[in-house]
Amino acid sequence: MKNVQDVMSTDIAVCRKEDTLYEAAAKMRDRNVGVIPVCSENKELMGVITDRDLVLRGYAEKKPDTTTVQEVMSDELYHASQDTSVQEAADMMAKKQIRRLPIVENGKLAGIVSLGDLSLEDKSNEAAGSALEDISERPEIH
């Protein structure tokens, strides 16, 4: 089975924690993505900012465009290494309810893998489909 290194995206835009919500949103628009990793100057992964973070923690809380990414980013990080199998990545994404998984090597961001990346591989198509099904399920509210 293939590893995530074989399917991950490596040409990714990043933000710094001091960037503004406007700058993050513009990068998402320009790259047509819904997540941007937040890294230090030496590419150490510090968090991610998603389109959902912008809306729920930013604009819905009436924070201005000049608010820093650090104030709204997700800093509870899940990540994998390049030698993680596609199946392991899909299982982790399903379990943690995430659609994109940063790939880190030697403490630095190396890439990102999405459910779309996983679904492009014939052998991982089933794993990606299963992960998406698990991620899309809404937990029961009691």
MODELLER restraints for C-alpha pairs under 7 A, 6 or more apart:
rsr = mdl.restraints
at = mdl.atoms
rsr.add(forms.Gaussian(group=physical.xy_distance, feature=features.Distance(at['CA:1:A'], at['CA:85:A']), mean=6.75, stdev=0.5))
rsr.add(forms.Gaussian(group=physical.xy_distance, feature=features.Distance(at['CA:2:A'], at['CA:85:A']), mean=5.90, stdev=0.5))
rsr.add(forms.Gaussian(group=physical.xy_distance, feature=features.Distance(at['CA:2:A'], at['CA:86:A']), mean=5.93, stdev=0.5))
rsr.add(forms.Gaussian(group=physical.xy_distance, feature=features.Distance(at['CA:3:A'], at['CA:82:A']), mean=6.68, stdev=0.5))
rsr.add(forms.Gaussian(group=physical.xy_distance, feature=features.Distance(at['CA:3:A'], at['CA:83:A']), mean=5.39, stdev=0.5))
rsr.add(forms.Gaussian(group=physical.xy_distance, feature=features.Distance(at['CA:3:A'], at['CA:84:A']), mean=5.41, stdev=0.5))
rsr.add(forms.Gaussian(group=physical.xy_distance, feature=features.Distance(at['CA:3:A'], at['CA:85:A']), mean=4.05, stdev=0.5))
rsr.add(forms.Gaussian(group=physical.xy_distance, feature=features.Distance(at['CA:3:A'], at['CA:86:A']), mean=5.16, stdev=0.5))
rsr.add(forms.Gaussian(group=physical.xy_distance, feature=features.Distance(at['CA:4:A'], at['CA:82:A']), mean=5.60, stdev=0.5))
rsr.add(forms.Gaussian(group=physical.xy_distance, feature=features.Distance(at['CA:4:A'], at['CA:83:A']), mean=6.52, stdev=0.5))
rsr.add(forms.Gaussian(group=physical.xy_distance, feature=features.Distance(at['CA:4:A'], at['CA:84:A']), mean=5.87, stdev=0.5))
rsr.add(forms.Gaussian(group=physical.xy_distance, feature=features.Distance(at['CA:4:A'], at['CA:85:A']), mean=5.84, stdev=0.5))
rsr.add(forms.Gaussian(group=physical.xy_distance, feature=features.Distance(at['CA:4:A'], at['CA:86:A']), mean=5.30, stdev=0.5))
rsr.add(forms.Gaussian(group=physical.xy_distance, feature=features.Distance(at['CA:4:A'], at['CA:113:A']), mean=6.92, stdev=0.5))
rsr.add(forms.Gaussian(group=physical.xy_distance, feature=features.Distance(at['CA:5:A'], at['CA:82:A']), mean=4.68, stdev=0.5))
rsr.add(forms.Gaussian(group=physical.xy_distance, feature=features.Distance(at['CA:5:A'], at['CA:83:A']), mean=6.51, stdev=0.5))
rsr.add(forms.Gaussian(group=physical.xy_distance, feature=features.Distance(at['CA:7:A'], at['CA:117:A']), mean=5.81, stdev=0.5))
rsr.add(forms.Gaussian(group=physical.xy_distance, feature=features.Distance(at['CA:7:A'], at['CA:118:A']), mean=6.80, stdev=0.5))
rsr.add(forms.Gaussian(group=physical.xy_distance, feature=features.Distance(at['CA:8:A'], at['CA:111:A']), mean=6.06, stdev=0.5))
rsr.add(forms.Gaussian(group=physical.xy_distance, feature=features.Distance(at['CA:8:A'], at['CA:112:A']), mean=5.48, stdev=0.5))
rsr.add(forms.Gaussian(group=physical.xy_distance, feature=features.Distance(at['CA:8:A'], at['CA:113:A']), mean=4.49, stdev=0.5))
rsr.add(forms.Gaussian(group=physical.xy_distance, feature=features.Distance(at['CA:8:A'], at['CA:117:A']), mean=6.45, stdev=0.5))
rsr.add(forms.Gaussian(group=physical.xy_distance, feature=features.Distance(at['CA:9:A'], at['CA:111:A']), mean=5.44, stdev=0.5))
rsr.add(forms.Gaussian(group=physical.xy_distance, feature=features.Distance(at['CA:9:A'], at['CA:112:A']), mean=5.39, stdev=0.5))
rsr.add(forms.Gaussian(group=physical.xy_distance, feature=features.Distance(at['CA:9:A'], at['CA:113:A']), mean=6.11, stdev=0.5))
rsr.add(forms.Gaussian(group=physical.xy_distance, feature=features.Distance(at['CA:10:A'], at['CA:110:A']), mean=6.50, stdev=0.5))
rsr.add(forms.Gaussian(group=physical.xy_distance, feature=features.Distance(at['CA:10:A'], at['CA:111:A']), mean=4.41, stdev=0.5))
rsr.add(forms.Gaussian(group=physical.xy_distance, feature=features.Distance(at['CA:10:A'], at['CA:112:A']), mean=6.67, stdev=0.5))
rsr.add(forms.Gaussian(group=physical.xy_distance, feature=features.Distance(at['CA:12:A'], at['CA:111:A']), mean=6.97, stdev=0.5))
rsr.add(forms.Gaussian(group=physical.xy_distance, feature=features.Distance(at['CA:13:A'], at['CA:36:A']), mean=6.35, stdev=0.5))
rsr.add(forms.Gaussian(group=physical.xy_distance, feature=features.Distance(at['CA:14:A'], at['CA:36:A']), mean=5.52, stdev=0.5))
rsr.add(forms.Gaussian(group=physical.xy_distance, feature=features.Distance(at['CA:14:A'], at['CA:37:A']), mean=5.11, stdev=0.5))
rsr.add(forms.Gaussian(group=physical.xy_distance, feature=features.Distance(at['CA:14:A'], at['CA:38:A']), mean=5.70, stdev=0.5))
rsr.add(forms.Gaussian(group=physical.xy_distance, feature=features.Distance(at['CA:14:A'], at['CA:39:A']), mean=6.52, stdev=0.5))
rsr.add(forms.Gaussian(group=physical.xy_distance, feature=features.Distance(at['CA:15:A'], at['CA:24:A']), mean=6.67, stdev=0.5))
rsr.add(forms.Gaussian(group=physical.xy_distance, feature=features.Distance(at['CA:15:A'], at['CA:36:A']), mean=6.60, stdev=0.5))
rsr.add(forms.Gaussian(group=physical.xy_distance, feature=features.Distance(at['CA:15:A'], at['CA:37:A']), mean=6.30, stdev=0.5))
rsr.add(forms.Gaussian(group=physical.xy_distance, feature=features.Distance(at['CA:15:A'], at['CA:38:A']), mean=4.73, stdev=0.5))
rsr.add(forms.Gaussian(group=physical.xy_distance, feature=features.Distance(at['CA:15:A'], at['CA:39:A']), mean=6.23, stdev=0.5))
rsr.add(forms.Gaussian(group=physical.xy_distance, feature=features.Distance(at['CA:16:A'], at['CA:38:A']), mean=5.27, stdev=0.5))
rsr.add(forms.Gaussian(group=physical.xy_distance, feature=features.Distance(at['CA:16:A'], at['CA:39:A']), mean=5.40, stdev=0.5))
rsr.add(forms.Gaussian(group=physical.xy_distance, feature=features.Distance(at['CA:16:A'], at['CA:40:A']), mean=6.06, stdev=0.5))
rsr.add(forms.Gaussian(group=physical.xy_distance, feature=features.Distance(at['CA:17:A'], at['CA:38:A']), mean=6.20, stdev=0.5))
rsr.add(forms.Gaussian(group=physical.xy_distance, feature=features.Distance(at['CA:17:A'], at['CA:68:A']), mean=6.55, stdev=0.5))
rsr.add(forms.Gaussian(group=physical.xy_distance, feature=features.Distance(at['CA:17:A'], at['CA:69:A']), mean=5.16, stdev=0.5))
rsr.add(forms.Gaussian(group=physical.xy_distance, feature=features.Distance(at['CA:17:A'], at['CA:70:A']), mean=4.64, stdev=0.5))
rsr.add(forms.Gaussian(group=physical.xy_distance, feature=features.Distance(at['CA:18:A'], at['CA:68:A']), mean=5.23, stdev=0.5))
rsr.add(forms.Gaussian(group=physical.xy_distance, feature=features.Distance(at['CA:18:A'], at['CA:69:A']), mean=6.13, stdev=0.5))
rsr.add(forms.Gaussian(group=physical.xy_distance, feature=features.Distance(at['CA:18:A'], at['CA:70:A']), mean=6.52, stdev=0.5))
rsr.add(forms.Gaussian(group=physical.xy_distance, feature=features.Distance(at['CA:19:A'], at['CA:68:A']), mean=5.47, stdev=0.5))
rsr.add(forms.Gaussian(group=physical.xy_distance, feature=features.Distance(at['CA:19:A'], at['CA:69:A']), mean=5.63, stdev=0.5))
rsr.add(forms.Gaussian(group=physical.xy_distance, feature=features.Distance(at['CA:20:A'], at['CA:65:A']), mean=6.42, stdev=0.5))
rsr.add(forms.Gaussian(group=physical.xy_distance, feature=features.Distance(at['CA:20:A'], at['CA:66:A']), mean=5.06, stdev=0.5))
rsr.add(forms.Gaussian(group=physical.xy_distance, feature=features.Distance(at['CA:20:A'], at['CA:67:A']), mean=5.35, stdev=0.5))
rsr.add(forms.Gaussian(group=physical.xy_distance, feature=features.Distance(at['CA:20:A'], at['CA:68:A']), mean=4.39, stdev=0.5))
rsr.add(forms.Gaussian(group=physical.xy_distance, feature=features.Distance(at['CA:20:A'], at['CA:69:A']), mean=5.46, stdev=0.5))
rsr.add(forms.Gaussian(group=physical.xy_distance, feature=features.Distance(at['CA:21:A'], at['CA:54:A']), mean=6.86, stdev=0.5))
rsr.add(forms.Gaussian(group=physical.xy_distance, feature=features.Distance(at['CA:21:A'], at['CA:65:A']), mean=5.15, stdev=0.5))
rsr.add(forms.Gaussian(group=physical.xy_distance, feature=features.Distance(at['CA:21:A'], at['CA:66:A']), mean=6.17, stdev=0.5))
rsr.add(forms.Gaussian(group=physical.xy_distance, feature=features.Distance(at['CA:21:A'], at['CA:67:A']), mean=5.78, stdev=0.5))
rsr.add(forms.Gaussian(group=physical.xy_distance, feature=features.Distance(at['CA:21:A'], at['CA:68:A']), mean=6.02, stdev=0.5))
rsr.add(forms.Gaussian(group=physical.xy_distance, feature=features.Distance(at['CA:21:A'], at['CA:69:A']), mean=5.62, stdev=0.5))
rsr.add(forms.Gaussian(group=physical.xy_distance, feature=features.Distance(at['CA:22:A'], at['CA:65:A']), mean=4.91, stdev=0.5))
rsr.add(forms.Gaussian(group=physical.xy_distance, feature=features.Distance(at['CA:22:A'], at['CA:66:A']), mean=6.64, stdev=0.5))
rsr.add(forms.Gaussian(group=physical.xy_distance, feature=features.Distance(at['CA:28:A'], at['CA:34:A']), mean=5.98, stdev=0.5))
rsr.add(forms.Gaussian(group=physical.xy_distance, feature=features.Distance(at['CA:28:A'], at['CA:35:A']), mean=6.93, stdev=0.5))
rsr.add(forms.Gaussian(group=physical.xy_distance, feature=features.Distance(at['CA:34:A'], at['CA:50:A']), mean=5.54, stdev=0.5))
rsr.add(forms.Gaussian(group=physical.xy_distance, feature=features.Distance(at['CA:34:A'], at['CA:51:A']), mean=5.16, stdev=0.5))
rsr.add(forms.Gaussian(group=physical.xy_distance, feature=features.Distance(at['CA:35:A'], at['CA:48:A']), mean=6.70, stdev=0.5))
rsr.add(forms.Gaussian(group=physical.xy_distance, feature=features.Distance(at['CA:35:A'], at['CA:49:A']), mean=5.65, stdev=0.5))
rsr.add(forms.Gaussian(group=physical.xy_distance, feature=features.Distance(at['CA:35:A'], at['CA:50:A']), mean=4.22, stdev=0.5))
rsr.add(forms.Gaussian(group=physical.xy_distance, feature=features.Distance(at['CA:35:A'], at['CA:51:A']), mean=6.33, stdev=0.5))
rsr.add(forms.Gaussian(group=physical.xy_distance, feature=features.Distance(at['CA:36:A'], at['CA:48:A']), mean=5.69, stdev=0.5))
rsr.add(forms.Gaussian(group=physical.xy_distance, feature=features.Distance(at['CA:36:A'], at['CA:49:A']), mean=5.41, stdev=0.5))
rsr.add(forms.Gaussian(group=physical.xy_distance, feature=features.Distance(at['CA:36:A'], at['CA:50:A']), mean=6.43, stdev=0.5))
rsr.add(forms.Gaussian(group=physical.xy_distance, feature=features.Distance(at['CA:37:A'], at['CA:45:A']), mean=6.97, stdev=0.5))
rsr.add(forms.Gaussian(group=physical.xy_distance, feature=features.Distance(at['CA:37:A'], at['CA:47:A']), mean=6.08, stdev=0.5))
rsr.add(forms.Gaussian(group=physical.xy_distance, feature=features.Distance(at['CA:37:A'], at['CA:48:A']), mean=4.24, stdev=0.5))
rsr.add(forms.Gaussian(group=physical.xy_distance, feature=features.Distance(at['CA:37:A'], at['CA:49:A']), mean=6.33, stdev=0.5))
rsr.add(forms.Gaussian(group=physical.xy_distance, feature=features.Distance(at['CA:38:A'], at['CA:45:A']), mean=6.11, stdev=0.5))
rsr.add(forms.Gaussian(group=physical.xy_distance, feature=features.Distance(at['CA:38:A'], at['CA:46:A']), mean=5.53, stdev=0.5))
rsr.add(forms.Gaussian(group=physical.xy_distance, feature=features.Distance(at['CA:38:A'], at['CA:47:A']), mean=4.99, stdev=0.5))
rsr.add(forms.Gaussian(group=physical.xy_distance, feature=features.Distance(at['CA:38:A'], at['CA:48:A']), mean=5.04, stdev=0.5))
rsr.add(forms.Gaussian(group=physical.xy_distance, feature=features.Distance(at['CA:38:A'], at['CA:49:A']), mean=6.82, stdev=0.5))
rsr.add(forms.Gaussian(group=physical.xy_distance, feature=features.Distance(at['CA:39:A'], at['CA:45:A']), mean=4.57, stdev=0.5))
rsr.add(forms.Gaussian(group=physical.xy_distance, feature=features.Distance(at['CA:39:A'], at['CA:46:A']), mean=5.26, stdev=0.5))
rsr.add(forms.Gaussian(group=physical.xy_distance, feature=features.Distance(at['CA:40:A'], at['CA:46:A']), mean=6.86, stdev=0.5))
rsr.add(forms.Gaussian(group=physical.xy_distance, feature=features.Distance(at['CA:43:A'], at['CA:108:A']), mean=5.20, stdev=0.5))
rsr.add(forms.Gaussian(group=physical.xy_distance, feature=features.Distance(at['CA:43:A'], at['CA:109:A']), mean=5.71, stdev=0.5))
rsr.add(forms.Gaussian(group=physical.xy_distance, feature=features.Distance(at['CA:44:A'], at['CA:107:A']), mean=5.90, stdev=0.5))
rsr.add(forms.Gaussian(group=physical.xy_distance, feature=features.Distance(at['CA:44:A'], at['CA:108:A']), mean=4.49, stdev=0.5))
rsr.add(forms.Gaussian(group=physical.xy_distance, feature=features.Distance(at['CA:44:A'], at['CA:109:A']), mean=6.12, stdev=0.5))
rsr.add(forms.Gaussian(group=physical.xy_distance, feature=features.Distance(at['CA:45:A'], at['CA:108:A']), mean=6.17, stdev=0.5))
rsr.add(forms.Gaussian(group=physical.xy_distance, feature=features.Distance(at['CA:45:A'], at['CA:109:A']), mean=5.77, stdev=0.5))
rsr.add(forms.Gaussian(group=physical.xy_distance, feature=features.Distance(at['CA:46:A'], at['CA:75:A']), mean=6.63, stdev=0.5))
rsr.add(forms.Gaussian(group=physical.xy_distance, feature=features.Distance(at['CA:47:A'], at['CA:73:A']), mean=6.40, stdev=0.5))
rsr.add(forms.Gaussian(group=physical.xy_distance, feature=features.Distance(at['CA:47:A'], at['CA:74:A']), mean=5.63, stdev=0.5))
rsr.add(forms.Gaussian(group=physical.xy_distance, feature=features.Distance(at['CA:47:A'], at['CA:75:A']), mean=4.41, stdev=0.5))
rsr.add(forms.Gaussian(group=physical.xy_distance, feature=features.Distance(at['CA:47:A'], at['CA:77:A']), mean=6.19, stdev=0.5))
rsr.add(forms.Gaussian(group=physical.xy_distance, feature=features.Distance(at['CA:48:A'], at['CA:73:A']), mean=5.69, stdev=0.5))
rsr.add(forms.Gaussian(group=physical.xy_distance, feature=features.Distance(at['CA:48:A'], at['CA:74:A']), mean=5.38, stdev=0.5))
rsr.add(forms.Gaussian(group=physical.xy_distance, feature=features.Distance(at['CA:48:A'], at['CA:75:A']), mean=6.61, stdev=0.5))
rsr.add(forms.Gaussian(group=physical.xy_distance, feature=features.Distance(at['CA:49:A'], at['CA:73:A']), mean=4.55, stdev=0.5))
rsr.add(forms.Gaussian(group=physical.xy_distance, feature=features.Distance(at['CA:49:A'], at['CA:74:A']), mean=5.94, stdev=0.5))
rsr.add(forms.Gaussian(group=physical.xy_distance, feature=features.Distance(at['CA:53:A'], at['CA:72:A']), mean=6.00, stdev=0.5))
rsr.add(forms.Gaussian(group=physical.xy_distance, feature=features.Distance(at['CA:53:A'], at['CA:73:A']), mean=6.27, stdev=0.5))
rsr.add(forms.Gaussian(group=physical.xy_distance, feature=features.Distance(at['CA:54:A'], at['CA:72:A']), mean=6.87, stdev=0.5))
rsr.add(forms.Gaussian(group=physical.xy_distance, feature=features.Distance(at['CA:57:A'], at['CA:72:A']), mean=5.43, stdev=0.5))
rsr.add(forms.Gaussian(group=physical.xy_distance, feature=features.Distance(at['CA:58:A'], at['CA:72:A']), mean=6.16, stdev=0.5))
rsr.add(forms.Gaussian(group=physical.xy_distance, feature=features.Distance(at['CA:78:A'], at['CA:101:A']), mean=6.82, stdev=0.5))
rsr.add(forms.Gaussian(group=physical.xy_distance, feature=features.Distance(at['CA:79:A'], at['CA:101:A']), mean=5.60, stdev=0.5))
rsr.add(forms.Gaussian(group=physical.xy_distance, feature=features.Distance(at['CA:79:A'], at['CA:102:A']), mean=4.95, stdev=0.5))
rsr.add(forms.Gaussian(group=physical.xy_distance, feature=features.Distance(at['CA:79:A'], at['CA:103:A']), mean=5.65, stdev=0.5))
rsr.add(forms.Gaussian(group=physical.xy_distance, feature=features.Distance(at['CA:79:A'], at['CA:104:A']), mean=6.65, stdev=0.5))
rsr.add(forms.Gaussian(group=physical.xy_distance, feature=features.Distance(at['CA:80:A'], at['CA:102:A']), mean=6.55, stdev=0.5))
rsr.add(forms.Gaussian(group=physical.xy_distance, feature=features.Distance(at['CA:80:A'], at['CA:103:A']), mean=4.97, stdev=0.5))
rsr.add(forms.Gaussian(group=physical.xy_distance, feature=features.Distance(at['CA:80:A'], at['CA:104:A']), mean=6.15, stdev=0.5))
rsr.add(forms.Gaussian(group=physical.xy_distance, feature=features.Distance(at['CA:81:A'], at['CA:103:A']), mean=5.20, stdev=0.5))
rsr.add(forms.Gaussian(group=physical.xy_distance, feature=features.Distance(at['CA:81:A'], at['CA:104:A']), mean=5.22, stdev=0.5))
rsr.add(forms.Gaussian(group=physical.xy_distance, feature=features.Distance(at['CA:81:A'], at['CA:105:A']), mean=5.85, stdev=0.5))
rsr.add(forms.Gaussian(group=physical.xy_distance, feature=features.Distance(at['CA:82:A'], at['CA:103:A']), mean=6.18, stdev=0.5))
rsr.add(forms.Gaussian(group=physical.xy_distance, feature=features.Distance(at['CA:82:A'], at['CA:105:A']), mean=6.92, stdev=0.5))
rsr.add(forms.Gaussian(group=physical.xy_distance, feature=features.Distance(at['CA:86:A'], at['CA:118:A']), mean=6.79, stdev=0.5))
rsr.add(forms.Gaussian(group=physical.xy_distance, feature=features.Distance(at['CA:86:A'], at['CA:124:A']), mean=6.42, stdev=0.5))
rsr.add(forms.Gaussian(group=physical.xy_distance, feature=features.Distance(at['CA:87:A'], at['CA:124:A']), mean=6.58, stdev=0.5))
rsr.add(forms.Gaussian(group=physical.xy_distance, feature=features.Distance(at['CA:87:A'], at['CA:127:A']), mean=6.03, stdev=0.5))
rsr.add(forms.Gaussian(group=physical.xy_distance, feature=features.Distance(at['CA:90:A'], at['CA:127:A']), mean=5.82, stdev=0.5))
rsr.add(forms.Gaussian(group=physical.xy_distance, feature=features.Distance(at['CA:90:A'], at['CA:128:A']), mean=5.79, stdev=0.5))
rsr.add(forms.Gaussian(group=physical.xy_distance, feature=features.Distance(at['CA:90:A'], at['CA:131:A']), mean=5.64, stdev=0.5))
rsr.add(forms.Gaussian(group=physical.xy_distance, feature=features.Distance(at['CA:91:A'], at['CA:131:A']), mean=6.43, stdev=0.5))
rsr.add(forms.Gaussian(group=physical.xy_distance, feature=features.Distance(at['CA:93:A'], at['CA:99:A']), mean=6.31, stdev=0.5))
rsr.add(forms.Gaussian(group=physical.xy_distance, feature=features.Distance(at['CA:93:A'], at['CA:131:A']), mean=6.43, stdev=0.5))
rsr.add(forms.Gaussian(group=physical.xy_distance, feature=features.Distance(at['CA:94:A'], at['CA:131:A']), mean=4.39, stdev=0.5))
rsr.add(forms.Gaussian(group=physical.xy_distance, feature=features.Distance(at['CA:94:A'], at['CA:132:A']), mean=6.82, stdev=0.5))
rsr.add(forms.Gaussian(group=physical.xy_distance, feature=features.Distance(at['CA:94:A'], at['CA:134:A']), mean=5.39, stdev=0.5))
rsr.add(forms.Gaussian(group=physical.xy_distance, feature=features.Distance(at['CA:94:A'], at['CA:135:A']), mean=5.40, stdev=0.5))
rsr.add(forms.Gaussian(group=physical.xy_distance, feature=features.Distance(at['CA:97:A'], at['CA:135:A']), mean=4.71, stdev=0.5))
rsr.add(forms.Gaussian(group=physical.xy_distance, feature=features.Distance(at['CA:98:A'], at['CA:135:A']), mean=6.70, stdev=0.5))
rsr.add(forms.Gaussian(group=physical.xy_distance, feature=features.Distance(at['CA:99:A'], at['CA:114:A']), mean=5.79, stdev=0.5))
rsr.add(forms.Gaussian(group=physical.xy_distance, feature=features.Distance(at['CA:99:A'], at['CA:115:A']), mean=5.74, stdev=0.5))
rsr.add(forms.Gaussian(group=physical.xy_distance, feature=features.Distance(at['CA:100:A'], at['CA:112:A']), mean=6.76, stdev=0.5))
rsr.add(forms.Gaussian(group=physical.xy_distance, feature=features.Distance(at['CA:100:A'], at['CA:113:A']), mean=5.67, stdev=0.5))
rsr.add(forms.Gaussian(group=physical.xy_distance, feature=features.Distance(at['CA:100:A'], at['CA:114:A']), mean=4.28, stdev=0.5))
rsr.add(forms.Gaussian(group=physical.xy_distance, feature=features.Distance(at['CA:100:A'], at['CA:115:A']), mean=6.58, stdev=0.5))
rsr.add(forms.Gaussian(group=physical.xy_distance, feature=features.Distance(at['CA:101:A'], at['CA:112:A']), mean=5.58, stdev=0.5))
rsr.add(forms.Gaussian(group=physical.xy_distance, feature=features.Distance(at['CA:101:A'], at['CA:113:A']), mean=5.21, stdev=0.5))
rsr.add(forms.Gaussian(group=physical.xy_distance, feature=features.Distance(at['CA:101:A'], at['CA:114:A']), mean=6.27, stdev=0.5))
rsr.add(forms.Gaussian(group=physical.xy_distance, feature=features.Distance(at['CA:102:A'], at['CA:111:A']), mean=6.07, stdev=0.5))
rsr.add(forms.Gaussian(group=physical.xy_distance, feature=features.Distance(at['CA:102:A'], at['CA:112:A']), mean=4.27, stdev=0.5))
rsr.add(forms.Gaussian(group=physical.xy_distance, feature=features.Distance(at['CA:102:A'], at['CA:113:A']), mean=6.37, stdev=0.5))
rsr.add(forms.Gaussian(group=physical.xy_distance, feature=features.Distance(at['CA:103:A'], at['CA:109:A']), mean=6.05, stdev=0.5))
rsr.add(forms.Gaussian(group=physical.xy_distance, feature=features.Distance(at['CA:103:A'], at['CA:110:A']), mean=5.51, stdev=0.5))
rsr.add(forms.Gaussian(group=physical.xy_distance, feature=features.Distance(at['CA:103:A'], at['CA:111:A']), mean=5.02, stdev=0.5))
rsr.add(forms.Gaussian(group=physical.xy_distance, feature=features.Distance(at['CA:103:A'], at['CA:112:A']), mean=5.27, stdev=0.5))
rsr.add(forms.Gaussian(group=physical.xy_distance, feature=features.Distance(at['CA:104:A'], at['CA:110:A']), mean=5.25, stdev=0.5))
rsr.add(forms.Gaussian(group=physical.xy_distance, feature=features.Distance(at['CA:115:A'], at['CA:128:A']), mean=5.79, stdev=0.5))
rsr.add(forms.Gaussian(group=physical.xy_distance, feature=features.Distance(at['CA:118:A'], at['CA:124:A']), mean=5.83, stdev=0.5))
rsr.add(forms.Gaussian(group=physical.xy_distance, feature=features.Distance(at['CA:118:A'], at['CA:125:A']), mean=6.48, stdev=0.5))
rsr.add(forms.Gaussian(group=physical.xy_distance, feature=features.Distance(at['CA:118:A'], at['CA:128:A']), mean=5.64, stdev=0.5))
rsr.add(forms.Gaussian(group=physical.xy_distance, feature=features.Distance(at['CA:119:A'], at['CA:125:A']), mean=4.39, stdev=0.5))
rsr.add(forms.Gaussian(group=physical.xy_distance, feature=features.Distance(at['CA:119:A'], at['CA:128:A']), mean=5.36, stdev=0.5))
